[in-house]
Amino acid sequence: MNRMREDVFYQLPAGAVHLEGVFDDLIRLITEKTLKQLNYRALADYFRNKVDPFATGEFWGKLVRAGSLTYKYNQDPELKGILDQTVDDMLSIQTPDGCISTVPYEFQPNGSQGSDLWERKYVLLGLQGYYEITGRADVLGAMKAMADYTISQVGLPPKTQITDTGWAFCGIESSSILEPMVKLYHLTGEKRYLDFAGYIVDSGACSRENLFESIYRGKDPKNIGSTGDPKESIAKAYEMMSCFEGLVEYYRAAGDEKWRETALRFYRKLLEQEITLLGSGGADAPYNLGPGTGEQWNYTKYEQTNPDITLMMETCVTVTWMKLCYQLLRLTGEAAIADEIERSAYNVLIGAVRPDGRFFEYFPRFNGVRNPKVNYSFNIDGFDLSCCTANGPTGLALVPFTAFMNSRQGPVIQFYVSGSARFGLSDGGSVQLRTVTQYPAEGAFTAEVTHAEAAGPFSILLRVPAWCRR
């Protein structure tokens, strides 16, 4: 029996959205100054040379994912050419057994640094993003071969248990490969990928404590896997949210309502306890002091103006929070979730962009002078690339596809921005909208139907923000 669950809202196709104003300006800036400037061959060299580094393999996948989503928006042919070239390069690196890894065979599937599966996750996500804009059969084949290779190594004994891998968080980081595995099932319908995803969910994604069951039972995210020693905390914000992105995808495929509710309980807990007024979370005080200083859940919503906090709101956390909200917005159609994406985008995300477009602030502090500390960064052929600078462009590129969405009822306007979009209707027709506003500087907003071909009536859905009385 098909148990697939259908979304309420849908992402518009490539080239269907155009924004005007700050978000379009910043996407253009980041396209020119980051996405087009990096040496992608140098990023692929980590896989080509297999020198067993720590997490440097994440950069390639993050940037190809970001570049693909950005191209889906702006249709920039030069960017597309860069993506074509680097994907061809990565496919040439893949070995006949399907392996794409920075780790020598003898140290797989973890590596001496523990980041092997985390890096593979991002390669799969990058290839999946590229496949969405090209439909290339060889790319889908490469993803399947890579996933099959990983499944041959990871699983129930005698394979390596996924919760026995990772570098500091008892398997949470590795278990986030759940998301691309389920997406591959969506693309292929091949059950082994869903079975492997089910294995990850059943494992609980953490050797100390079942992450999903604990959240379902009401545990606070900051206390997951706690030993009582703040320095041993594994409540790493970014990696934990990544697992819940995968859980939403798993719910779509498997249909068990428990997992939908678990993801929503996690979202509500974060909103209650961790997400600041600016729209991000995580800090270096006062409760959790474990690995990834400044990146742990710390009841940050309650403590956001605490003067003892020096590092907080990692940009990777911001982007992943936006992406998790986007997953749940698609799933539920709840306007309040779009409020949270808007809050994050207008405040902490665009506030993290350096004016030259070559850097996203790692820790954009809530109050006081920003701390220049960067936890994780490499110089890539003259370009200072951090995990946050690699992730930030995905957050920006997500904004147009949140601003305008589609539904079976008709077009959806989530953000009050100037721009235009075209929508397919469920009756086979189409609609084009043009919007004009100075929001948030002013409250006026105009939406005009510039073209419509419809067999019957349709609705235009406009989000009513939670702060708005009517």
N, C-alpha and C positions, 0 to 999 in steps of 0.2 A: 504494500500500500504506500502511495506517495504521501509523505507527511510534511512536505515542504510548506513553509509559512511565508505568506506574501507580505511585502511591505505596504505601508500606507502611502508614503511619498517615494518618488523615484528621482534619480539623478538624470539631468538632461544630457543629451548626446554631445559629442565633440562639436565645437563651433557654434553651439546654440545660444550661448550667453555672451553678452558684452556689457561690462560695467564702465562707468565714467567716474572719475574722482580718485580718492586716495588709494583704494585697493587696486584699481587698474594701474595707477602710477607706480605703486610699490611692486606689483607683479612684473611690470616692465623693467623696473630698476634691478630686481633680483635676477630676472632672466638674463640681462646684459652683463651684470657685474659679478654674478656667482655662477649660474647654471651654464653660461657660455664660456666662462673663464677657466674652469677647472681642467686639470689634466686627467681625463678619465682613464687613459692607459696606465698612468701611475697608480690609480685606484685599483685597477684590475690586476696590477702587478702583485698585489698581496696574495691573490689567488694563483697567479701564474708561478710565483716563486715559492709558495708554501713555506714561509719562514716562521709559522706558528706565532704570530703577533697577538696582542690583546685587542680584540674588537675592531681593528682597523677595517675588517671586511664589511662592517656595517655601512661604511661611507658610500660604496658603489651602489648598493641597493637603495639606500635612502635617496640618493640624488637622482637615480634613474626613475624611481617612483615619483619624486617631486617634479622632475623634468617632464615625465609623461602626463601627469595631471595638469601641469602648466601648459603643455602643448595642446591638451584637450580643450583648454580655455582659449589660448591666444593663436593657435594654428601657425606658430612661427616656423617657417621652413628651415631656417638655419639651426634652430634648436632641434627640430626633427632629424636633421642630418647628423648632428652630434649624437643623438640617441641611437640612430641606426648604426653608426660606426662602433659605438662602445658595446652595444648588444652583440653585434657580430663578433667583436673581440672576445667577449665573455663566452660566447658559444664555442669559439675556437679553443678556449682554455678547458672546457668541460672534457673529461676523459671518457673513454668508451663505456665505462661502468656507470656513468651518470654523475660522477663526483664533481662538485664545484665547492671547494673548501680551501681555506688558507692554511690548513693544518696537514702535516705529513700523515700518511696512512697509519703509521704506527701509533699515533696519538689521537686518532679519531675514535668516537664522535664527540670529543670534548676539547682536546688540545691541552697543552700544559697551562694555558691561561684561562681555560674554561669557557671561551666565547664561541666555539665552533657552531653550535646550533643557532645561537643568536644571529650570527653572521649569515648562516644559510637562510634563516627566516627573511632577512632583508634582501638577499639575492632573489628569492622567490617573489617577494612583494614587488621588487623592481621589475622583474620579468613579467609579472602579471599586469602591472601598470602599463608596460610597453605593449603587451599583447592586446590590451583593451583599445589601444589607438591604432593597431596595425592588423590584428587577426592573423599574424604569421604562424603557419602550421609548425615551422621548425622551432619557434620559440615555445609553443605549447609542448612539443615533444621534449625539448630540453627541460622544461619544468617537471614533466612527468618522470623523466629519467632521474632528475635530481631528487625528487620526492621518493621514488622507489628505492634509490640508493640509501637515503636516510632511513626509510622504513626497514631496510635490511639490517641496519645497525642498532636501531633504537626500538625498545618495546619491552615486553615481558621477558624474564630470563629464559634462555641464556643471553639474550641481547642486553645492551646497556639500558637500564631504566632511565627515563628522562629526568626523573627527580634526583638522580645521582649525578647530573651534569650541571654546568653553570659555574660561575666564578665566586658568587658571594651570597646568593639569595635562594639556596636550597632547591633549585630547579625552576623557580618562577621565570627567570630570564629565558631559559631554554624552552619552557612550555609555551611561550608566546608564539612559537612556530605553529600553534593551533590555527591562527587566522589564515595564513596562506594555504595550509593543508585543506581547510574546509572550502576556501575559494577555488582550489583546484578541483575539488569534488563538484562544486557548482558548474565549473567549466566542462568537466568530462563526464560526470555521472558515474564514475568508476568507484565502486564501493570501498575499495581498499583505503582510499584517502579518508572517507568518512569513518571507517573502522579505526584508523590510526588516530583521528581526531577524538573518537570516543574513548580510546585508550588514554589520551592525555587528560580528558575531562575526568575519567574514572580515577586517574592517579591523583587528582586534586591539585596538580601543578606545583606541589611543594612537599618536600620530604618532612618538614617539621609539622605541618598541619594542612589539612585539606582546605585549600583556598576557597573553593566554590561553596562547599558545604558550610564552612564557618561564616561566610558572608550571608548565606541563605538563612542561617540560624540567628543572625543579627549581630555578629561580632563587629567591632569597630575596625576599619582597615588598618589603623596604626598599630593595632595589637596582634595582627596576624603573625604567627610564628614566634611570638615573644618568649624569651627565656627569663625575663625579668631584668636583664642587663641591657641598658639603653645602647651600649656599644655593640651589642650583638643583634640589633634589630635588622630584620629583613624586609621591612615595610617600605620597599622602594617604589615610589609613586609611579614612575614611567613604566617600568616593567610589569607592575601589577595591573595597571589599566590595559596594557597590551594584551594580557591574557583574557580580559573581559571583552575586548573587541573580538577576540576569537570565539568566546562563548556566545556572543550574539550571532555570529556566523553559524556556529554549531546549532543554535536554536533554529535558525532558518532552515537548516538541512534536516535535522532530526525531529523537530516539532514538539519536543517535550516542554510543556509550559513552565515547568520548574526552572528551566534555564533562562527563560525570558524574565521571570520574576526575580531570579538571582541577580541578573544584570541590572535590573531596575533598582533593586535594594542597594546594590553597590553604588550606583549613581546617586541615589538619595542620601546615602551615608556621606559620600564625598561632598555633596552640596551642603549638607548640614554641618560637617565637621572640618572640611579641608579647603574648599575653594574660596579664595579671598574675594574681596569686592572688585578686584581687577580681573579675576577670572582664571586664576591658576592656583597651584598649591605646592606643598612640600617645603621643608625648611631644615635648618641645622640646629634647631632648638625649639622647645626645651625638653622634649621627651625622648625622641629617638636620635641616637648619635652613631648609627651603624654605617656600613660602607656606603659610599656615594654621599659624602657630606653635603648637606643642603638639599638633598633630593629625596628625603624620606617623609612619609606622612608624619605630622607632628601636631595634630589638631590645629592646623594652620589657620583655619577660619577664626578660631577663638584667639589665636596668638599673633595675628598678622601685624599688629603694631607693637609687638614686644621688642623693646630696644636691644635685647640680647641676641636677636636674630640678625645674622650678618649675611647669610646666603639663603635665598628662597626663590620659589617660582621659576625653576629651571624651564627654559624654553621648550625642551623636549616634553616636559610635563604639560605645558600649555597646549602644544600641538596634539598630543595624545588625548588630552581631555576633550579638545574640540572634535577629534575624530571619534572618540567614544560617544560623545553627544550626537554626532552626525549619524552614527549607527542607530542610536535609539530614536532619533527624530524620524528617520526613515521607517523604523519599525512601528512606532506608536502614533506619529502625527501630532504629538503634544507640543503646543506652541511654547510652553515654558522652557522646553529643551532648546528651542531655537534662540530664546532669550540668552541662554548661557553661552552659546557659540558667538552670538553678537557681542556680549560683554567681553569675552576673551579676545575677539578679533580687534575691536576698537580700542582696547586698553593695553593689555599686556603684550599681545603679539606685535602690533605695529609699533608699540613703544620700544620693542626690543631691536628693531631694525636700525643698524648704524646708517647714517646719512649717505655713506659711499656705496651702500648695497653689498658689501663684502663680508658682513658679519651680523649675526644675531646675538644680542646680549645673552650670556649664559644664565646669569642670575639677576634679572631686573627687580631689584629689591622694592618692597612696598613703600618704605619710608626712608628718608635720609639719602646719603650719597651712595651711588651704586658701587658695589664691590667688584673690582675687575677680575676676580678669581675665575679661572676656567678649569674645570675638573678634568676635561678630556679633550685634547686637541693635538693635531699633527700638522706640520708644515708640508703641504703637498706641492712640490715644485714651485715654491714661492707663495703659495696661497695658504693662509692660516685657517685650517678647516677643523671646526669642532663638531661634536655630535649635534649641537643645537643649530649651528649654521647649516648642517646637512638636513636637519628636520624642518627648520623654519619655513622654507619655501613650500612645503606640502600644506602647512597651515594656511598660508596666503592663497594658494591655488584652490583650496577647499571653499573659500568664501564665495566666489561666483556661483558655485554649484549648490551652495546653501541659500544664497539670496533668491534664486529662482529654482523651483523644483516642479515636479509634475505629480498628478494623481489621477485616479480613474474619474474623479469628478471634473477635473480640469486644471488649469494652471494654478500654481501656488506661489505667492509672493511672501517670502519669509523676512527679508530685510528691506527696509525703506531706503533704497539707493537709486541713483540715476543709472539708466542703462536700457538694454533691450534683450528680449529673449523670444525664442520660438518654441512652441510646444506641440507635440502630437496629441490628438484627442483619441479617446477610446473608440469613437465611431469611425476612425480612419481619417478624420479631418485634421486641421491644424489651425493654430492661433499664433499671432505675433503680438507682443506687447511692447510698449515704450513707456518708461517711467522717468519722472522728473521730480527732483526734491533737493533741498538743501539740508535735509536731516543729517546729523542731529543738531545742527546750528539753528534750524527752524523746524516747525512742526507740519508744514504743508507738504502734501504728497499728491502727485497726479499720475494715474495709470491710464494709458490710452490703448485701445485695441486698434492696431494699425492694419491688421489683416485677419480675416477669419474665413475658414471653409469648414462648415460643420453641418452634419445631417440633421441635428436637432439642438436643443438648448444645452449649454454647459455652464459650469460655475467657475468663478475666479475666487480662489481662497486667499484671504489676506490675514496674516498673523495679527492677533491682538496681543501686544506685549503685556506681560504680567503687571507692569507698573501703570498701565493705561486703564482708566475706569470705563471706557466704552470703545 
